[in-house]
């Protein structure tokens, strides 16, 4: 009789486990998602325009931060959304509603279009519907995330009221790039893991270019970012060299770098962005100076790479002096070093390029810094920055596993086949 009861108990337990929804994760320490480039083929003409626009905004924010004495730029950047940025796939709510949104290392707020959102950009992409979720709740003004927004003059509150916000992207001269709504809390599903209590902006009005997704996921260093809210301390991604294929986005221990080739460099504490010290650059047999005390920013939302002066000109001169065997042709759209190349440029041999950081050297593949911009013309996809701001763009990061460790304040990288990571 006891054996029969035990068998029934086991059977009931198995049936319960099979019928139960996925278990909630209580910040278990690692999560996996995917990123997809929102344009499967890179248009380098458009990328040049959008990347320069993002660079100018980033530089202006850093200048404003220095002038205010805060040492950090809190206002987010306008996205390179017309093909240069990456969308992250995830779900919100109970039951889960599948969405995609721009993944941005240059900002913190997570937001999604809520409801019909007839005055939201972009139109045509899925919205998140709070009334279809049993786990949705609105955040009061007393919440920590709302107070963070208030401290940045982004949220407006009265005692006991909802936390209303207006989060502007870009410069004051461009008032038509923002998201507006109220702060809320929801269950997010990343891969197969559901995480309760993620604060986000429930957007009811927005203008600007956010690609084809439903919002934006901030991956910056601030309290509002998904990284901070997951309490994992670090995240990483590995951008595939084929932009039509998805790239892994890993949070916490799942993104730890191990094995040969792992190198690390400290994040500069004086910057809100993921800025490191570029000490020097090797172009073929020549070594030229880096970007000095201003460092260089690793940014997921900028396509091209930019070097401040004199680092750019010195590297360009070193490159040209070692490419005498190639036929130089005029460049356009800010590409100053261009050569006539057979076909797609695969037959040309360009000088090597290595970025030297404090504690690590990033040896680049040729396609990470030379690309065909038109038939039989390949250009150096590094451009001159008109300010002190330098950026390692996402093309240059391809086929490297890049890990941002907020707890240890380090950036690590390792060559990888990102399609199999």
SVG drawing of the C-alpha trace seen along z (x, -y; Angstrom):
<svg xmlns="http://www.w3.org/2000/svg" viewBox="-6 -75 64 77">
<polyline fill="none" stroke="black" stroke-width="0.4" points="0.0,0.0 2.9,-2.3 4.5,-1.6 1.3,-2.5 1.0,-5.8 4.6,-6.6 4.1,-5.9 1.0,-8.1 2.9,-10.9 5.8,-10.7 3.3,-10.7 1.4,-13.8 4.7,-15.6 5.9,-14.9 2.6,-16.1 2.8,-19.3 6.3,-20.0 5.4,-19.5 2.3,-21.7 4.0,-24.5 5.2,-27.7 9.0,-28.4 10.4,-29.1 11.1,-32.7 14.7,-33.7 15.6,-35.6 18.6,-37.3 20.3,-33.9 23.5,-35.5 23.4,-34.8 21.0,-35.3 21.2,-35.0 19.5,-37.1 20.2,-37.8 21.0,-40.9 20.2,-41.4 21.5,-44.2 18.5,-46.1 19.7,-46.3 21.2,-43.0 23.6,-44.8 25.7,-47.8 25.3,-50.9 28.5,-52.8 27.3,-56.1 24.4,-56.2 26.5,-54.8 29.0,-57.7 26.2,-60.3 24.5,-58.7 27.7,-57.9 28.9,-61.5 25.6,-62.6 25.9,-60.4 29.5,-61.4 28.6,-65.1 25.9,-64.5 28.1,-62.4 30.9,-65.0 28.5,-67.8 27.2,-65.8 30.7,-65.2 31.5,-68.9 28.3,-69.8 29.2,-67.4 32.6,-68.9 31.2,-72.4 28.7,-71.5 31.4,-69.8 29.4,-66.6 32.0,-64.5 29.4,-62.4 27.0,-62.8 23.5,-61.6 21.5,-62.5 21.3,-59.7 22.5,-59.7 20.6,-59.7 20.7,-56.3 22.4,-55.3 19.1,-53.6 18.9,-53.4 20.9,-50.2 23.9,-50.8 22.4,-49.7 21.4,-46.3 18.0,-45.2 17.7,-43.0 14.9,-40.3 13.1,-39.7 9.6,-39.4 7.6,-41.4 4.6,-40.5 2.7,-37.5 2.0,-35.8 5.1,-37.0 4.7,-39.4 7.6,-39.1 9.3,-42.4 12.5,-43.7 14.2,-47.0 17.4,-48.9 20.3,-47.8 22.3,-50.8 25.4,-51.0 25.2,-54.8 22.0,-55.2 20.3,-53.7 16.5,-53.8 14.6,-50.8 11.3,-51.7 8.7,-50.2 5.7,-51.5 2.6,-50.9 -0.9,-50.1 -2.0,-51.5 0.5,-54.4 -0.8,-56.3 1.7,-59.1 4.7,-56.8 7.7,-56.1 8.1,-53.8 4.6,-52.9 4.0,-49.4 6.1,-47.6 4.5,-45.6 3.5,-47.3 3.4,-46.1 -0.1,-46.0 -0.1,-46.4 -3.8,-45.4 -2.9,-41.9 -0.3,-41.3 -1.0,-40.1 2.5,-41.2 2.3,-44.8 2.4,-47.6 2.9,-51.4 5.9,-52.8 5.1,-55.6 7.2,-58.7 8.7,-57.2 10.5,-54.5 14.2,-54.5 14.2,-54.5 11.9,-57.5 14.1,-59.4 17.1,-58.7 15.2,-60.2 14.1,-63.2 17.8,-63.8 18.5,-64.1 15.5,-66.4 13.9,-63.8 10.9,-62.8 8.2,-65.1 6.3,-64.1 4.0,-65.2 3.6,-63.4 2.0,-60.0 1.5,-60.6 2.8,-58.4 6.3,-58.9 5.9,-60.7 9.0,-61.2 10.3,-62.7 13.6,-61.3 15.3,-63.3 17.8,-61.9 20.1,-64.3 20.7,-68.0 18.4,-70.7 18.4,-72.0 16.6,-68.7 13.4,-68.6 11.9,-65.9 13.8,-62.9 12.4,-61.7 10.3,-59.2 7.6,-60.2 5.3,-58.2 5.3,-56.9 7.5,-54.5 6.3,-50.9 7.5,-47.5 7.2,-44.3 8.5,-40.7 11.1,-40.5 11.9,-37.1 15.4,-36.8 15.9,-33.5 14.1,-31.0 14.4,-33.0 11.7,-35.3 12.9,-38.1 10.4,-40.0 10.4,-43.7 12.3,-45.3 11.6,-49.0 10.9,-50.5 9.3,-53.4 5.8,-52.7 5.9,-55.1 2.7,-56.8 4.4,-59.3 7.7,-59.4 9.4,-60.9 12.7,-60.1 14.5,-57.2 14.4,-53.9 14.7,-51.5 11.9,-48.9 11.6,-47.8 9.3,-48.6 11.6,-50.7 15.1,-50.8 17.0,-48.8 19.7,-50.9 22.9,-49.0 24.8,-51.8 26.5,-52.2 23.6,-54.0 21.0,-52.7 18.2,-52.5 20.0,-50.2 19.1,-46.6 22.5,-45.5 22.1,-47.2 18.6,-46.1 19.5,-42.4 22.2,-42.8 24.6,-40.7 27.5,-43.2 28.6,-42.5 27.4,-41.8 29.0,-40.9 28.2,-40.5 29.9,-39.0 29.0,-40.7 29.0,-38.5 30.9,-39.6 27.8,-38.6 25.3,-41.4 22.4,-39.2 23.0,-36.7 22.1,-37.1 24.7,-37.9 24.7,-36.6 24.1,-39.0 25.1,-37.6 24.5,-38.9 26.5,-37.9 28.4,-34.7 27.2,-33.4 29.4,-36.0 32.6,-35.4 35.7,-35.2 38.0,-32.2 40.7,-30.5 43.5,-31.9 43.5,-35.5 41.5,-37.2 42.8,-40.7 41.4,-43.4 41.8,-47.1 40.4,-49.5 37.3,-51.6 38.0,-55.3 36.1,-56.4 35.8,-59.9 33.3,-58.9 29.7,-57.6 30.3,-55.8 32.4,-52.7 35.7,-54.6 39.2,-53.1 42.7,-54.4 44.0,-54.0 47.8,-54.3 48.9,-53.8 48.0,-52.4 50.2,-50.2 49.8,-50.5 51.9,-48.0 55.5,-48.5 54.7,-52.0 53.4,-52.9 51.5,-56.2 50.2,-57.9 46.8,-57.1 44.0,-59.5 45.5,-60.8 43.6,-61.5 40.2,-61.6 40.4,-57.9 38.2,-56.1 34.6,-54.9 33.4,-51.4 29.9,-52.0 27.3,-49.5 25.3,-52.2 27.9,-53.8 28.9,-52.0 32.2,-53.7 35.3,-54.3 36.5,-57.9 39.9,-59.1 40.5,-62.6 43.4,-64.6 46.4,-64.2 45.8,-60.5 43.8,-60.3 46.2,-62.2 49.3,-60.4 47.7,-57.0 46.5,-58.1 50.0,-59.2 51.4,-55.9 48.9,-54.0 49.5,-55.9 53.2,-55.6 52.9,-51.8 50.3,-51.6 52.4,-52.9 51.7,-49.8 48.0,-50.6 46.2,-53.1 44.7,-55.8 41.3,-57.3 39.3,-60.2 37.0,-59.4 33.6,-60.7 31.4,-61.0 34.3,-61.5 36.3,-58.5 39.7,-60.1 41.8,-57.0 40.4,-55.0 42.1,-52.7 41.1,-51.1 40.7,-47.4 39.7,-44.5 36.1,-43.3 35.1,-43.5 38.6,-44.4 39.4,-40.9 42.5,-40.8 44.1,-43.9 46.7,-43.7 46.4,-46.6 48.8,-47.3 47.8,-45.7 46.2,-47.6 46.4,-47.0 44.8,-49.1 47.0,-49.2 45.1,-49.7 46.3,-49.7 46.8,-46.0 45.7,-44.7 46.2,-44.7 43.4,-44.3 44.7,-43.0 42.1,-43.8 41.1,-41.7 41.3,-43.7 37.5,-43.7 37.2,-45.4 38.9,-48.6 38.8,-48.4 35.5,-47.9 34.3,-48.2 32.2,-51.4 31.5,-50.9 32.5,-48.7 36.3,-48.4 36.8,-51.0 37.7,-50.2 38.1,-52.7 39.6,-52.9 36.4,-53.1 38.2,-55.2 37.3,-58.9 38.5,-62.1 36.7,-63.3 36.3,-67.1 36.3,-67.0 38.3,-65.2 35.9,-62.3 37.0,-59.0 34.8,-55.9 35.5,-52.3 32.4,-51.6 30.6,-48.3 32.2,-47.2 35.6,-47.3 34.2,-45.2 33.0,-42.4 34.3,-38.8 35.5,-39.9 33.8,-38.9 33.5,-42.2 32.7,-42.1 31.8,-45.1 32.4,-44.4 30.7,-47.2 31.6,-45.6 35.3,-45.4 35.3,-48.5 37.1,-46.7 36.5,-46.0 37.7,-42.7 38.0,-41.3 38.8,-38.0 38.9,-37.0 36.0,-34.7 33.8,-33.1 30.7,-34.9 28.4,-32.7 29.2,-29.8 29.5,-31.6"/>
</svg>
